[in-house]
Structures are given as structure tokens and as C-alpha cells.
Amino acid sequence: MCFWVLSAWVLPLALLGLLAKLLLWGNSYITKLLPQRWQEEGGRGEEEDDKDVFIPVWKDFHGGCQLICKSSALANCLLRVFQRFLDLEKGSWFWRRWPHVQTLLQYMLPANGELEFARDHLQLLDGGIVALDWVVGPWKTVKSKGGAGTFNSVPVLLVIPNLLGWLSRNVQQLCLLALEQGFYPVIFSRRGQNGCPLTTLKLQQFGDPADLKEAVTYIKFRHPSSLLFAVSEGTGSGSLLSYLGECGSSSYLTAAGCLSPVFRCQECFEVGLPWLYEWSFLLYQKMSLSRYTTALEDAVEMKKVFESRSLRELVETLFCLTRKNSTSWNVYWEKNDPLRDVDEVAIPVLCICSADDPLRGPPQTTLPTELFKTNPYFFLLLTQHGGHCGFLNNGPISWSHEVTLEYFRAVTEFLRTEEKINRFPQRRSSVMLHRRRRGTLQKHEPSPSYDMQEMFSWKRSYTR
């Protein structure tokens, strides 16, 4: 498998680079960053007539975690939940303070258990194909139920990997824990990634949610009585946040979570990643595209793709400098910025980030803290240590998985309680009345009675 071949020779270089970074960054500012405030607040804010004012909620947990959000009933509920689950000072794992170690372990180490999938190939409206890998094992009690078609009422967890399509240890461990705790995980694989065939001369752009939108509609059609949650890893947050912004109140999701999301995407590509990650991800992307060289040659100059010396050059060649519809770099990001429609998001979104994330960059310039301070739908759980999608504390097991799943349960119980108290539909509970809905949010999706057979054609096969 190309991933393990790549890992075999990247690991020694990674360790050398890590050693150099540790020697240079031994007492860096990052370890002292979290106790500081990005902005000193002079008071609790000026009260207004509608009482919909910003009151900063900076609650410190044991071990240096903070929750940044707008004051609301749901925020208070989540504070109580996180205080029960987060006590990172108990962790004794020595390397948890090294962000590069936490980051690299997620790409180098295998998961504790091998996942078993039931794959659905979903044919989209334009003829493209994406894959949905329903996690049905390794537990024998789960396998005996007969596969993907029998989980009709359990909550479904849609997992969106990073932009490269890597099924990292982080993603696999999350699926294992979710399956164990009663969720039904399904992994979304983009066109041409993770064994999914490429049938069109089109790759998914960074913030294009069209394919994800059809996949979510199909999942809801397959499981109409199940609650649907979604969680993204790293750069996979671009698709998820774009989907939530485009769909607004018509989203089928109950709640969403983002692990180490990248918000300032354009700047991230322009500045570039640390050389080890930039070079490794660029090489992996070229290896993935090499199998489609002949097919994509009609749309893209593949020679320039393979000669790219940075991720920006590769993305710009693939999506901006095409043979038919060329566009500028800035116009591309105007259409693909994951926060372009963030004001339309209408479900709770939890973002778990670390202050020492080596891929995202310094939190002062890469985290949109004003979004979390002013928007009642967004919650930022910021931790002092964790790297990129690492969040290791007491061994190579990520604590963010358990927190994310508990967050989904807390939101579900909160909305059910609010519905009973206020006698409103779930999507109009009192916590969501902080903002007046605009007419543009009232979008209509095809109902389950719609003839989905004409919209979708799929094929299931058991893999791995």
C-alpha cells in the first residue's frame, strides 16, 4: 500500500525534523500562550433592550482548556458537560507537550482495531461517484445484524477525512469509539480518493459542498428516522462548513464537530506548511493523482501538476489554470472559502483546536475568535497542547473523540428538553432564537417521498 511505503521512509526524516524543532522551540511562546487573552475585556458588555449582547464566556478547565462562545443556555449546558470530561492535568504521557509528535503519530501509527466496511458507491447527478464506507465491524455482535441496511434508528455519524482522503489513525479511532457507543459511523470518500473511482474530469474543490450535499441527502433517505451528526478532520472542515453555510436551516444535521479545522485556508496555502508536512502532503497528492494522469490530461496540464513545488502551485494548476475555464487564485477562494456563508449556519458546531497546532499556525492570526464570541451556533474548545488532530493525553489515544461524542449527546438532550418546554419544533428551540431567521434560510429539499431512485444509483460492495 502506497501509504505505508511512504510512511516507511518519511518517518526517519520526520524524527530528524522533529528533533531539530524541539531543540529550537524548547521554551517557545506556545507553552505560555493559552493563559493570555487575545483581547482584554473591560467589563461584561453593555446591556441592550433585546439582551442579545456579547458576554464573553472564558471558562478555564483543568489542564488549560477553554471554551470560547457566546453566552446562551446551550453554552451553559456544554460547560457543565466539558467540565466533567476534561481534566487533562491527570495525563502523565510525557510527549503530549510536543505538538509535532502528536501530529505525526496520527499519520504513522495504525489504529487499535481494523475497521470493516460496507461500501456504497453513490453516483451523483453529473455522473461522478463518491463512496460511503459504512463501518460495520470489527465487533461480531454488529456484524451479525447484517450490514448497513439494518441500522434504521441509531444515530448516524458522518465522518469527513482531511482533504487528501487519508484514513488516519484519528479517523479510524473515532469510528471505533462511535460504533462502540451506539453510533453508526460512515466515512465520506471524495472522487478519486480512498479507492473511489474517478469517472468525470472533475475533482472536488476545497470548499465545494455539492458532492457532500448529495451524500447527506442519500444518507437521510436511507435512514429517515435516525439523527444525523457530522465530524470533520483537519482540512475536511472546508467541505463541512461550506455545506452548513449553503444549506442553512435546511441542513439534515442535528449538530456538527470539527477537529483541528483550518479557517484561514487561502493564507494557509499562500504561507505554506512547515517543510516536512508541505513536502509529505505534496508527494502524497502527486502519487494519488498519478493514476489519473491520462484521464485528467484533457482538463489539466498534468506535467505542471507533477512539477509543482508547493501545495499552492498544485491546487492552482488543478483548479485555476485549467484548459477550459481558467480563473484567478483570489476568485477561486472567493468561491471556496469555508466561512463565506458562515452567518447562515443554523445548527451547533463545536470546533476543537490546540494553541500549538503546527499546521494551522499561530492562533492569534488563524482562529476567528470573533465568530465564536458573537455567533451562538459556534463553540471553540481551545486546548494548550494537542498538535494537529492529536489531542493526546495519557497515551496515544485522542481525548477529543470522547468529548465530541458526548457533545452530540448533550446537544440532542438539550434540544429535546427545549422542545418539550417551549413546545416548538426541534430546529426552532429557544437556544436558536438568538438570531432572527431570514427568508433565504427557508430552503426546501426533496422530501423522502421523492423518487430518489431517479436521483441516485448506487452499488454496495464489502471491502477491506
C-alpha angles and dihedrals in degrees: 000000000000093000094060092043088054091046093051094065099027092058096069090048090047092054092049092049091046092052091051092050093049092051091051098039100038094129101018126162092254094077089057098039106088100062088059122084121234087219128014110231115215094205145331095295132259115294117235132198095259091046088225094130134136113265109174113235107201105161115173118215126198112283098029105293121143134188114218114193147117115280112263142134091262091050090055090049092052091047090059092047095049093046089060095049105036119074103132094167088077090067114105100182105127099209095054089096092059109086096193092054092050091049098046095046090064090059099037107041123070121233121266092249134026114247122229117211140198103203126210117195105208117202111212130214093264093050096260122132131223127180130231112198109200110204107228102160176221090270112088092213088061095045092052090064090073109253136278100341098065103059096089103148108024116101113269119225115203110203119200114195125210122288093270092058092238113162091216126190087257093060094044094048090050091053092048093051093044092052090048092051096051103270124125106227123204124182120217113220118192127224112297094004133112094006095313110138121242108227100164135050089249133098123193113264121226099262102020108123097181096105093042090050092057091045092053091048090052093048091051090049090052093046108027095161097048127093111241124218130175134203128183133200123221113306090008085082088078092072095040097049091044090052093050091048095049096045098040111171091356092070114121091216124106095199139344138210133201122201111206094339121195109227104170093055100160092050090047092058093043096049093039132218125275107291096254094054094038092052095043095048092044092052093047091050092051091049090052092049095046092080089060098045096117095042096048095044090088091060105028136031096247093187089065090046092058092043092055113125097194140030089250092057091048095049092043092052094046099047110014106036098046122150095246111026112027119182138173126266093246094049090051091057093044086064097039105038103125091215096052093104098024093130089066096059109119105179132069113273122193118199117194112199137164126221091225098052104147094198100047096044134217111354094224091069104024104047117075094218092169089063091059094042095054107027114075092204097062127074125183118202103193121191129189096228131026111102116214111332089335110106092163120168117154101019133326094317119108116232091200091077096062092042092051094050091046088050090056091051092047093051091048093051092044094053092047091051092047090049092054093046098045099028090226128133113270095255092054100049118146094261088063095050093082087094129046112236117236124220091248090067094062096088123157126223125194110281120237088257089065113107098261091175088076092049100044137036118181143173126206125210132167111241140178 
